[in-house]
């Protein structure tokens, strides 16, 4: 278990007919909701240039405790897009060296 900070990476595919609405929701609703949760510092989205899930989001979070807050539990997941999401992958990365002060 990490004491943080860590990177939280999410990768997904979305059904093509829902892609535009999903991307609007992710940027306008989901990311702001996550960044309003305690310990969620930053977010950035990417699109894959290779195989694997098309979309990736990389978040910097304070540590494992961020997953246990009521604020996070209220906004986690893909909401109405859940049935249209596939190839979900999550990975957390801890730094090899301490963060410089």
Backbone torsions as a table, in degrees:
resi	resn	phi	psi	omega
1	UNK	NA	136.0	-176.7
2	UNK	-95.1	143.8	174.4
3	UNK	-90.7	-9.5	171.9
4	UNK	95.1	177.1	-10.3
5	UNK	-72.2	157.4	-179.5
6	UNK	-134.7	162.3	171.0
7	UNK	-95.0	136.0	177.9
8	UNK	-116.3	115.8	-175.4
9	UNK	-114.7	130.9	176.7
10	UNK	-122.6	132.1	176.7
11	UNK	-127.5	136.6	-178.6
12	UNK	-149.6	160.2	163.6
13	UNK	-109.8	155.0	177.5
14	UNK	-132.7	142.1	178.3
15	UNK	-54.3	132.5	-174.6
16	UNK	-53.1	-36.5	-178.2
17	UNK	-71.0	-10.0	179.1
18	UNK	-113.8	1.7	-173.4
19	UNK	-59.6	-48.1	-177.8
20	UNK	-62.4	-47.2	-180.0
21	UNK	-64.5	-40.3	178.6
22	UNK	-61.2	-46.7	-178.7
23	UNK	-64.7	-39.9	176.6
24	UNK	-62.7	-47.0	179.2
25	UNK	-61.1	-44.9	-176.7
26	UNK	-59.4	-46.6	-176.8
27	UNK	-74.4	-40.7	-172.6
28	UNK	-89.2	-26.7	-174.2
29	UNK	-118.4	-55.4	-170.3
30	UNK	-67.0	-51.9	-178.8
31	UNK	-61.8	-48.3	177.5
32	UNK	-59.0	-36.8	179.2
33	UNK	-65.6	-42.3	178.1
34	UNK	-66.2	-42.3	-178.3
35	UNK	-69.8	-15.2	174.6
36	UNK	-83.0	-10.4	179.4
37	UNK	-79.5	146.2	177.5
38	UNK	-57.2	132.0	174.1
39	UNK	85.4	0.1	176.6
40	UNK	-96.7	108.4	-170.1
41	UNK	-90.3	-42.5	-174.8
42	UNK	-154.1	160.8	178.9
43	UNK	-147.7	143.9	175.9
44	UNK	-151.0	138.2	-179.8
45	UNK	-106.9	153.0	-178.7
46	UNK	-139.8	160.5	172.8
47	UNK	-119.2	138.9	-175.8
48	UNK	-72.1	139.9	173.8
49	UNK	-99.0	-1.6	-176.7
50	UNK	-134.3	-164.6	179.0
51	UNK	-68.3	167.5	179.4
52	UNK	104.2	180.0	178.4
53	UNK	-54.4	142.9	-174.5
54	UNK	-68.7	-40.9	-173.8
55	UNK	-108.9	144.0	175.6
56	UNK	-134.8	142.9	171.8
57	UNK	-125.8	133.4	-179.9
58	UNK	-120.2	122.9	-178.7
59	UNK	-117.0	144.9	167.7
60	UNK	-102.8	126.6	-178.0
61	UNK	-127.0	158.8	-173.8
62	UNK	-69.9	-27.1	-178.3
63	UNK	161.3	-175.9	-176.3
64	UNK	-62.1	-25.4	-177.7
65	UNK	-62.4	-21.7	-177.1
66	UNK	-63.7	-21.9	-179.0
67	UNK	-80.6	-7.6	-176.2
68	UNK	-106.3	8.1	-178.6
69	UNK	-87.1	149.8	177.1
70	UNK	-63.7	-31.8	178.6
71	UNK	-62.5	-43.9	178.9
72	UNK	-66.2	-43.1	-179.5
73	UNK	-61.2	-28.0	-179.9
74	UNK	-75.2	-22.0	-173.8
75	UNK	-121.6	-3.7	-176.9
76	UNK	-70.5	155.7	177.3
77	UNK	96.5	-178.9	-173.9
78	UNK	-105.7	10.1	175.1
79	UNK	48.6	-127.5	-175.6
80	UNK	-66.8	-11.9	-179.8
81	UNK	-89.6	-7.4	-176.4
82	UNK	-48.9	-46.0	-179.1
83	UNK	-65.7	-15.9	-175.2
84	UNK	-103.7	-2.1	179.7
85	UNK	-91.4	137.6	175.4
86	UNK	-138.1	169.2	177.4
87	UNK	54.4	37.7	178.8
88	UNK	-64.2	131.2	175.5
89	UNK	-136.8	137.5	174.8
90	UNK	-128.4	139.6	177.6
91	UNK	-144.1	140.2	175.4
92	UNK	-116.6	137.4	-178.4
93	UNK	-124.0	131.8	175.4
94	UNK	-103.6	146.5	178.2
95	UNK	-66.2	147.1	176.6
96	UNK	-74.7	-30.5	-179.5
97	UNK	-122.4	156.2	177.9
98	UNK	-60.8	151.3	177.3
99	UNK	-69.9	131.8	179.2
100	UNK	-68.4	141.1	-179.2
101	UNK	-79.6	NA	NA
